[in-house]
Amino acid sequence: MFPVSDIRDLGRHEADGAAVRGWVQTTRVHGRVAFVVVRDGTGIVQCVVVQKEVSPDLWQLVQELTLECSVIVAGAVRADARAPGGFEMSVQQLTLVGASEDYPIQPKEHGVDFLLDHRHLWLRSSQQRAIMRVRSEVEQAIHDFFHQRNFVRIDTPILTGSIGEGGAGLFPVDYFEEQAYLAQTGQLYGEAAAAAFGRIYCFGPTFRAEKSKTRRHLTEFWMVEPEVAWNDSEDNIRLQEDFVSYIVERALERCRDELETLERDIAPLERVKPPFPRLDYSEAIRILQEKGHEIKWGDDLGAPDETVLAEGFDRPVFIVNYPKEAKAFYMKENPDDPRTVLCDDLLAPEGYGEIIGGSQREDDHDRLLARIREQGLPEESYTWYLELRKYGTFPHSGFGLGLERTVAWITGRPHIREMIPFPRMLNRLYP
């Protein structure tokens, strides 16, 4: 009887052997020897079956194994640097648990729509597993970064009556006899929590009903949003630099194998160290106009604009002080130029665009109310938000980092749809 082991722990069983449970990744038969590579989620192991060492029934079973069938394999274990996963198992027992006839995804080229229709199976492929492991590590790094700095995690509502990022792009929901929306952001609620705890962050799914088909957009994505009492815009930018650098460093430290699987050139990631360069919005517009872009002062930056601006830098770059008309109502007016607000967008290099949007928040009640009215937002929905400025208002700042865009940049993948297990896009709600 062999002890059951995760594949990653096989090194502990070289003396007594082990049994592993997993899925068949590949099979090869060379004469009277068969090689079966098995995956269990913790690693892969090459299982060697020698015909003369096993029963005829077991040898016949090996010939019938198919891609992604589930098995229990047991035998002696030995280290072998040449083998996939670094270990080899000499098979003595093999049980077929779940057959896999006519597995849809074969080792050949498939169209993206086909793969997305079979996303529940595509996740099993080596590159998709590598992406999800990087995503998982980035998520853990996010929690560790804030935990180490005494932030309190706050879980904010998914259903809300308060619009966070403007009326366009909202998913309306019938909420009994009221109109609700799927949250675009947890920020407004995070601001309330910052008055209770000083330093908070929320992390969860957010929703944008934007009819966009670009490689940078999803209708459902995850965002981490810290909010810090007493931080001004400069403090906010420094926190972003430290945060992004920490995430990238963790990925490089703990996901080297995954980045290698994805053939990611890590040299650009190794240059991600603070401080990051900054461009004032007005300077950014001048640069774009000189490069022939049809953009004028007051316009928001589009994806092509962001790509061009980031090209001149070897690490992420901040664009700061946007015009107030191009940004959300809650951003604080810039005292040095009242046409603008104290905000920043952080652009990732290599064409990945904005991964962070941040700002100092407007802490003056009357100015905030005026901005709400200017944008035609329903005042009654923001009564509670305005009360934060009536009862002990305070300077505060925060930002939101889009998880999927960040993981796309770190992994070097071209499209955001692969950065989440089950992407939701304009024309995709299945599976």
C-alpha positions, -999 to +999 in steps of 0.1 A: +000+000+000+016+033-011+010+066+008-009+092-012+012+122-020+010+155-038+033+155-068+053+185-053+061+164-023+074+133-041+109+140-029+098+128+005+089+094-009+121+082-027+125+055+000+090+041+002+073+051-030+040+069-033+006+071-050-005+102-069-039+112-081-043+135-112-050+138-149-031+125-178-013+153-196+006+132-223+012+096-232+040+080-253+047+044-260+081+032-272+081-005-278+077-021-245+080+010-224+053+037-219+056+072-205+026+088-189+029+124-176+004+131-148-006+165-134-023+170-100-023+208-097+008+209-075+031+197-102+037+170-129+055+137-128+066+113-155+053+078-149+072+050-166+055+017-173+077-013-184+056-040-200+075-070-184+071-054-149+033-051-149+003-073-156-011-077-191-043-059-179-023-029-166-003-027-198-034-028-219-049+000-197-019+022-204-024+018-241-060+031-237-053+062-216-064+094-232-058+131-227-072+144-194-085+111-181-082+110-143-060+083-127-044+070-096-008+059-102+015+043-076+051+030-076+087+037-067+099+073-069+133+086-079+147+121-088+155+126-124+165+161-136+157+151-172+121+141-165+092+167-166+088+179-131+122+165-119+108+132-107+101+098-123+078+071-110+082+034-119+046+023-121+034-007-102-003+001-099-026+022-121-063+029-118-085+047-143-109+069-123-126+090-150-125+084-187-120+112-211-131+102-246-128+127-275-113+155-253-122+187-273-089+206-269-061+187-287-024+196-292-031+217-323-042+253-331-077+263-320-095+296-326-099+319-296-137+316-297-135+279-296-111+281-266-133+306-248-164+284-254-144+256-237-128+278-211-138+253-184-113+229-201-088+254-215-079+263-179-061+229-177-035+239-203+000+247-192+000+283-202-034+290-187-024+273-154+008+295-154-013+326-158-037+316-130-007+309-106+008+343-113-027+358-107-029+339-074+005+351-063-003+387-072-035+385-052-016+371-022+010+398-026-017+424-025-030+411+008+005+408+023+015+443+013-014+459+030-014+436+060+022+444+067+013+481+067-016+477+091-044+483+066-078+469+075-096+451+047-132+463+042-157+444+020-178+469+002-212+463-015-217+448-049-252+463-051-252+501-047-274+531-054-245+555-056-227+559-089-189+559-085-175+566-119-203+584-139-236+573-152-223+556-184-213+520-181-237+509-153-254+476-150-289+483-136-305+458-112-341+457-100-338+459-063-373+452-050-389+486-057-357+506-060-331+510-088-297+496-079-265+490-099-236+466-099-208+484-083-182+502-105-160+507-075-159+503-038-142+536-033-170+557-018-176+531+009-139+529+014-137+566+022-163+561+049-142+532+064-110+553+063-126+577+088-131+547+111-097+529+106-073+554+090-059+529+065-082+505+046-084+486+014-112+467-005-106+440-030-133+424-052-152+423-084-163+455-101-185+460-132-185+483-162-212+481-189-189+496-215-195+483-251-158+479-257-141+451-275-105+461-269-079+438-255-078+459-223-115+457-213-137+433-194-172+439-181-164+422-148-129+426-134-112+427-100-099+458-084-080+466-052-087+500-037-068+514-007-080+546+010-058+564+035-067+592+059-044+622+059-026+612+027-023+639+002-016+634-035+021+630-031+017+604-004-007+586-026+018+584-055+045+571-032+022+544-019+014+534-055+051+532-064+059+510-034+028+488-041+035+481-077+072+474-071+063+450-043+038+431-065+063+427-094+091+417-070+069+390-056+060+376-090+097+375-100+106+358-068+079+332-066+067+327-102+099+322-122+088+288-136+054+302-147+070+332-164+094+309-182+064+288-193+049+319-207+082+329-223+081+363-206+111+384-209+117+394-173+143+421-180+116+449-182+101+437-149+135+437-131+137+475-139+104+482-119+119+502-090+107+535-075+107+563-081+086+562-113+088+591-138+060+616-140+044+636-168+020+665-162-011+661-183-004+693-202+031+681-211+016+647-222-008+665-245+021+685-260+040+653-267+011+636-283+004+666-305+040+667-316+037+630-326+006+637-347-022+627-324-055+644-329-060+654-292-066+687-275-062+699-239-093+687-220-096+653-237-091+621-218-063+599-230-072+569-251-053+536-253-031+546-283-022+578-264-012+559-233+009+535-254+029+563-270+034+581-237+048+550-220+072+542-249+098+566-237+102+550-203+117+518-190+093+515-161+057+526-152+050+563-157+026+586-139+004+611-158-008+637-133-032+666-130-059+659-155-086+684-163-115+681-139-140+676-168-122+644-178-123+629-143-147+618-116-166+643-094-149+632-061-113+644-071-099+674-053-093+706-072-057+714-079-049+746-060-021+754-084-044+751-115-081+751-107-088+737-142-073+704-130-076+679-102-050+663-080-050+629-097-028+604-114-030+575-138-001+550-138+007+536-172+025+503-175+052+500-202+052+477-232+018+488-244-003+477-214-017+511-206-033+523-174-032+499-144-039+524-117-061+555-113-058+575-082-065+609-066-067+630-036-104+632-027-124+664-023-128+669+014-148+702+012-186+696+015-197+726-006-172+719-034-181+683-035-218+691-036-212+716-065-194+689-084-222+664-079-247+690-092-224+699-122-225+662-133-262+659-128-260+631-103-289+624-079-281+643-047-303+620-025-281+590-034-250+608-020-264+622+012-244+597+032-213+604+012-216+642+017-221+636+055-185+624+056-176+660+049-200+673+075-189+652+105-151+655+109-139+659+073-102+651+067-077+650+038-076+616+022-064+598-009-067+565-026-064+546-059-077+516-077-054+490-094-070+467-120-059+431-113-063+417-147-044+445-165-016+442-140-014+404-144-014+408-182+015+432-180+035+409-156+029+378-177+034+396-210+002+382-225-016+403-252-052+401-241-069+406-207-095+379-213-069+352-203-062+369-170-094+358-152-107+322-150-141+330-167-140+363-186-171+384-190-170+405-222-194+423-244-206+392-262-196+365-237-215+352-208-207+315-214-195+294-197 
